[in-house]
Amino acid sequence: MNYLKYNSTRGWLHILSMPFIWLPLPFLLVCDLVCSLYELICFPIYRIEWVKRSEYILIMDRNKLQYLKGPQKLACMYCGYANGLLRYMKEVAGRTEKYWCGIMHESKPGFKTQEDQVSRNFSKFNDEKDFQKKYIK
């Protein structure tokens, strides 16, 4: 909660920026619904293991902290939802990517290797033997 260190010098700027922090909420709710419906409909078809939302989204923990004020608790709940939802959606997308296109991206300067592609054992980029070994029966 670094913002508390700067409240006296940047307080009014924080207040002006708040609508931009909260603006994504309606879009996040729609994304949550669409992602959950996608998983509900498609994962059984693809026989992909379900993603447990509760392992990614945690909303009702920081609001129990007695030393936080009401607006801080609400902000923490929002951050827990938004960041957890994005991690949940990343997991759903990662499992989908492994199913449909389990090939690592080309390694280029400045491009960050996607760790989930490594951990999910995607085939190496431009390695036909690895691709054949992992995906062709």
C-alpha positions in Angstrom: 0.0 0.0 0.0 2.7 2.4 -1.1 0.1 5.1 -1.9 -0.1 5.8 1.9 3.4 7.1 1.8 2.5 9.8 -0.7 -1.0 10.7 0.4 0.1 14.1 1.7 1.8 15.1 -1.5 -0.3 13.3 -4.2 -3.6 12.8 -2.5 -5.7 14.8 -4.9 -4.0 13.1 -7.9 -5.0 9.7 -6.3 -8.6 10.9 -6.1 -8.5 12.0 -9.8 -7.1 8.6 -10.9 -9.7 6.5 -9.1 -12.3 6.5 -11.9 -9.6 4.9 -14.2 -8.9 2.2 -11.6 -12.6 1.3 -11.3 -13.5 1.8 -15.0 -12.5 -1.8 -16.0 -14.9 -3.4 -13.5 -17.9 -3.8 -15.8 -15.6 -5.3 -18.5 -14.0 -7.6 -16.0 -17.5 -8.9 -14.9 -18.4 -9.6 -18.6 -15.0 -11.3 -19.1 -15.7 -13.4 -16.0 -19.0 -14.5 -17.3 -17.8 -15.3 -20.8 -14.7 -17.1 -19.6 -16.8 -19.2 -17.1 -19.3 -20.1 -19.9 -16.5 -21.0 -22.2 -15.0 -23.3 -19.7 -18.4 -24.8 -18.8 -19.2 -25.5 -22.4 -15.9 -26.3 -24.1 -13.7 -27.9 -21.5 -15.9 -31.1 -21.3 -15.8 -31.3 -25.1 -12.0 -31.0 -25.1 -11.6 -33.2 -22.0 -9.6 -30.4 -20.4 -9.4 -30.4 -16.6 -11.5 -27.7 -14.9 -9.9 -24.6 -13.5 -10.9 -24.1 -9.8 -11.8 -20.4 -9.6 -11.3 -20.5 -5.8 -7.6 -21.2 -6.3 -7.2 -17.9 -8.2 -9.9 -15.5 -7.0 -9.9 -14.5 -3.3 -12.1 -11.5 -2.4 -13.2 -11.9 1.2 -10.0 -12.0 3.2 -8.4 -8.6 3.4 -11.8 -7.0 4.3 -11.5 -8.8 7.7 -8.5 -6.8 8.7 -9.4 -4.4 11.5 -6.7 -1.9 10.7 -8.1 -1.0 7.3 -10.7 1.6 6.7 -13.9 0.9 4.7 -12.7 2.3 1.4 -9.4 0.5 1.7 -11.2 -2.8 2.3 -13.4 -2.2 -0.7 -10.3 -1.4 -2.8 -8.6 -4.6 -1.6 -11.6 -6.6 -2.5 -11.6 -5.1 -6.0 -7.9 -5.8 -6.5 -8.3 -9.4 -5.2 -11.1 -9.9 -7.7 -9.5 -8.2 -10.7 -6.0 -9.8 -10.3 -7.4 -13.2 -9.3 -9.8 -13.1 -12.3 -6.9 -12.3 -14.7 -4.9 -15.2 -13.3 -7.9 -17.5 -13.6 -8.5 -16.3 -17.2 -4.8 -16.9 -17.9 -5.0 -20.4 -16.6 -8.1 -21.1 -18.8 -6.4 -19.6 -21.8 -3.2 -21.6 -21.1 -5.0 -24.9 -20.9 -6.8 -24.0 -24.1 -3.5 -23.1 -25.8 -1.9 -26.4 -24.7 -4.9 -28.2 -26.3 -5.0 -26.3 -29.6 -1.5 -25.1 -30.2 1.1 -26.5 -27.8 4.1 -25.0 -29.6 6.3 -22.5 -27.8 6.7 -19.0 -29.4 9.9 -18.1 -31.2 12.5 -16.8 -28.9 13.3 -13.2 -29.9 15.2 -10.4 -28.1 13.0 -8.6 -25.7 10.2 -11.2 -25.8 9.6 -12.8 -22.4 9.3 -16.6 -22.5 5.9 -17.6 -21.3 6.6 -19.8 -18.2 3.3 -21.7 -18.5 4.5 -22.9 -22.0 7.6 -24.3 -20.3 5.8 -25.8 -17.4 3.1 -27.4 -19.7 5.9 -28.9 -21.8 5.0 -27.2 -25.1 7.0 -28.5 -28.1 9.9 -26.3 -29.0 9.6 -23.7 -31.8 10.6 -25.0 -35.2 11.4 -28.5 -33.9 9.4 -30.9 -36.0 10.8 -34.0 -34.2 9.7 -32.6 -30.8 6.3 -31.7 -32.2 5.9 -35.2 -33.7 7.0 -36.9 -30.5 4.6 -34.9 -28.3 1.5 -34.7 -30.5 1.4 -37.1 -33.4 0.5 -40.7 -32.7 
